[in-house]
Amino acid sequence: MFGALASLPSVPFAPEPTPVEEMTRLRAALGRGPQLLVKRDDTIGFAFGGNKVRKMRLIAADALARQADTLITCGGVQSNHARVTAAAAARLGLRCVLVANGAALDRPTANALLARLLGAEIRYVPTREARALEMEAVAAAQREAGRQPYVIPLGGSMPLGAAAFVHAVTELLEQVTPPDVIVHSTSSGGTQAGLVAGCALAGVRTKVLGISADEPAGILRTEIRRILSGLADLIGPAGGSHTRALADAEIEIDDGFVGEGYGVPTPQGREAIELLARTEALFLDPTYTAKAMAGLISRVRRGAFKSTDTVLFWHTGGQVGLFS
């Protein structure tokens, strides 16, 4: 591990590591292509798992160190990150306020139902752009009431959240030979920043390909660069070549599988959900992992990978979204 990243405090919400499995039946169904592996963060045993739990281990530890008594974050009505934040608050005995863009559901389902069961207070705003202002307003009101709020950005996409995925790359490299490519779903940028940083800092040549579920590639690339800069600050001034590696790291994003927009299922995503279920008994969600897997499947079918390549799909969870 690298500099101060090695000693970051963590809340052990669930045991590590998550398994890596080979997807032999999917490879056979596709008829050709590389060796296919999957990193199973969907199996994390806390609050229905997913990549947000990795981030929350470090973020929650920082909140406790700052003596916070209230966690505040934002997302869509069916946000995975909001669900995990609410679960972390419940486990730690903290209050939780979620700012969701959209309207309250008459009959909450999936993540919206779980957030309510976990005791979170939910505030609704009309647009995605209104979330940040509402979070700050909630935090100000909490301070006036004598509380200690801790505001977590969308998706936990902050340097601490990304640092969790630097740790995750170290975990992966203890399990398998470095893959040629890691494919994953990217949205708010924190997971991809951590994976890119982890590979760069480890000195491996693994390409990290983010399939956007949301923003255009240019916007995401700018956000990931911002988070990488924050990671360099966490490493500290003694980082030297490590911080240069972060600055020089390649960021590859494919925004061709978003479809009609965030949270809107696509035909390619629906095919990916059915194909993964029927070949590997793996469950994807329509918002994130189905679109990422659709991107991987498309590349295999058009021969974008060599048959000697190893391609790892990082399953970031979100399967609760199947029940919305």
N, C-alpha and C positions, 0 to 999 in steps of 0.2 A: 504494500500500500504506500501511498505517496504523501509525505509531509503530514500536515495536520489532519488530512482525511482519514488517516489510520486510527486516530484517537477520538473521533467524533462520538459523543455519547448516543446511545440507542435504547429505545424501549423494546424489549423482546416480545412483541405481540404474538409471534408464531415462530416455530423452529425453522432453521435453515439446514441444508439448502433445499431448493425445489428440484425435482428430478428433471433429467434430460432423457428423452425417449426418441427412438427412431420411428419414422412414419413410413414403414415399408409398404403398407397397403395403399396409402395415398400415392406413393411413387409408382406403384404398379398400375393404379387406376389412370394415372396421367400418361402411362405408356413409355416414358423416357425421362431422362434428366438426371439431376444430381442426387446424391444422398441427401435425404431430408430428415432433419432433427427438429424437435420441439422442446423448448424450455418452458416448463409447466408452472408459471406463476399463477395460473388459475387454481392450483392446488393449495395455495397458501391457506393455512387453517385458521384464519381470523376474518370474521365479517364477510364471508364469501370470497376472500382472497383478491388477487389481482395486483397489478404493479403499484397501485396507490398505497398498499400496505407497506411495501418496501420504503417508500418515501416517508410515510407517517412514522416509521420507527425513529428516524432522525429528527423530523420536524417536531414530534410530540416531546422528545427529550429536550429540545431547545425551549419549547414552551414551558415545560416544567422548571427548567433552569432559570427562566425569567419570571417564575412564580405566577404564571398565568392561571386564571381560573375560568376563562371562557375562550373557546376556539371559535373563530369566525371564518367562513369561507364561502365560495360561490360555485355555481355551475348550472347546468340545465336541470329541469325537473327530475330527470332520471340520471343524475350525475353519479358515477361510481366513486369519484373523489369525495363528494358530499356524504355518501353512505359510509365510507371508511373514516372520514373525519368525525362523524356522529358516533361511530362505534368506538373510536379511540377516546373520545370525550367520555362516553359512558364507562369504559373500562377504567379510566383514570379518575373518575369522579368529578369531571369538569362540566361546565355548561357548554352548550353548542348552539350557535346561530348560523343558519344556512340562508344564503341569498340566492334564490332561484329565478331565472328568467322564464316567464310563462305564467300560466294560471294554475291554481290549486285544482287537483283532480277530485271529482266528486267521489270516486272510489279509488283511493291510492293503490298502485300496484308496484311490483318490482322495487327498485331503489327508493322510490318515493314512499312506499309502504314501510320499508326497513328504516328509513330515516325517522319516520314518525314513531315507530316502535322503539327506537333507540332514545327517544325523548328530545330530539332536536327541535328547536324553535325555527320555523321556516318563514322567511319573508319573501314575498313575490314582487318582482319588478317586470315591466313590460318588455324590455329589450336586453340583449346581452351587454350593450354598451352601458346600461344603467347599473350594472352589478358592482363595479368597483366603487362608485360614489356611495352606493347604499351600504357597502361593507364599511367604509370609513365613517358614515353617519352612525351605523350601529356601534362601531368601536368607540366613537366619541360619547355616545349615550351611556355605554358601559362604564367608561372612565368617570363620567359625571356621577354615576351611581356608586362609585367607589370600588369598581371591579378592575381586574387586570386582563384586558382582552389581548388575544394573539391573533393577528390577521394572517391567513394563509392564502396566497394567490391561487388563481384558477389552476386546478390539477396538481397542486403542490409543486408547480414548476418554478422553483427557486433553487439557488445553488445547493442548499441542504438536501432538497429532494433529489436533485441530480446526483449528488454524492452517493446516495443510496445505490444508484446504478453503476457507479464506479466500483463499489463493493460487489455488486452483482456480477460484473464482468470478472472480477477476481474469483468469485465463486464458480462461475462457468468454466474458467480455465483450469480449475482444480478437478473438474469433472471430465472434460473432453479436450482433444487437440483443438487449437483455435480453428473455428470454421472459416470458410472463405467469405461467407456473407451471413449477416444477421438481418432478417426482415422483421419489421414490427410496425404496429400502428403508432402514428405520431399525430398529436393534436395541439397540446399547449407547449410542447417542446422539451419538457424536463427529462422524460425518459430517454429521448434520443440524445440530448446533451450528455447525459450520464453514460450511455453506451458508447458514444463517440469518444468521450474523455477516457473511459476505462480502457478501450482498445488502444488509443494513442499513448496513454501512460504506460501500458503494459508492453508497448513496442511490437504489437502483433499487426499483421497486414489485413486483418478482417475488415471488410467493407460493411458499414452500417447503413441499411436502406430503410428509410422511414416512408411508409405509405400514408399520406395525409388522409385523415378522416374529416378534415375541416378547412383549414386555411390554405391559401395559395402558397406555393413553395417559397417564393421570395419573402413573404411575411414570416413564415416559420423559420427560415434560415436566419433572418435577423434576430428573432427571439432566441434561437439556440445559441447564436454567437454571444448574445448578452449573458445567457446563463453560463456559458463556458468561461467568460470573463470573470463572473462571480466565483466559479470553481477555482480559477487561478488565484483569486484573492484568498480563498480558504486554504489553499496549499501554502501560501505565504511567500515572503520574499526570498526564502532559501530554495524555492522550487527550481530555479534555473532552467535547465533543459526541459523539465516537466511543463512549466508554464509555456515555453515556446512550442512544445508539442501540441498543447491545446489551441494555441493561436493558429497553428498551421493545419489543424485537423480538417479533413474534408467532410462536408455535410451534404449528403445525398438524399433528396426528397422527391417522391413521385406523387403529384397531386392529381393524377388522372383517374382516380377511383372514388373521388368524393361523390360523384353523381349529382343529384339535384340539391345537395346541401348536407350540412351536419345533421345527423340523426335520421336522415331519410334513407331507407333501405334501397339497395340497388339489385338488379337482376343478377349481376356477377357475385354480389355478396350472398344472395339467397342460395345460389348454386354452391358457393363455398361452405355455407352452413350445412347444407344437406350432404355434400361430399365428405366433409370431415367427420360428421356424425356417423355416416354409413361405412366409412373405411377405417376410422381410428377411434370411434366412440368419443370424440372430442367435441365440445360444445363451444361455438363462437357466438358473439353477439352482433346484431346488425349494424351497430353504430361504429364500432372500432375494428375488432379483430376479423370480422367477415370481410371488410373492405381490404384490410392488409393481406389476408389470405388470398383474396381475389387477385391482388397484385402479384403475389408469389406464383399462383397457378398460371396466370397469364404469361409470366416470364418463362416458366418451365415449358409451356406449350409452344412458345415461339422460339425455343432453343437459346434463350439468353444466357443460360448457365451451361458450363461444360459437364459432361457425364462424370468427370473426375472431381468436380466441386462438391463441397459439403455446405449446404445451406441450412441455417438454423432459423426457425420461426420462433420468435419470443412471444409466447402466449401471455398477453397482459391481462387476461381475465375479462370481466364484464359480462359473463354469461347470465347474470341476473336480468340483463336487458331482454332476454328471450321471453320473459314473463310480463312485459309491459303491454 
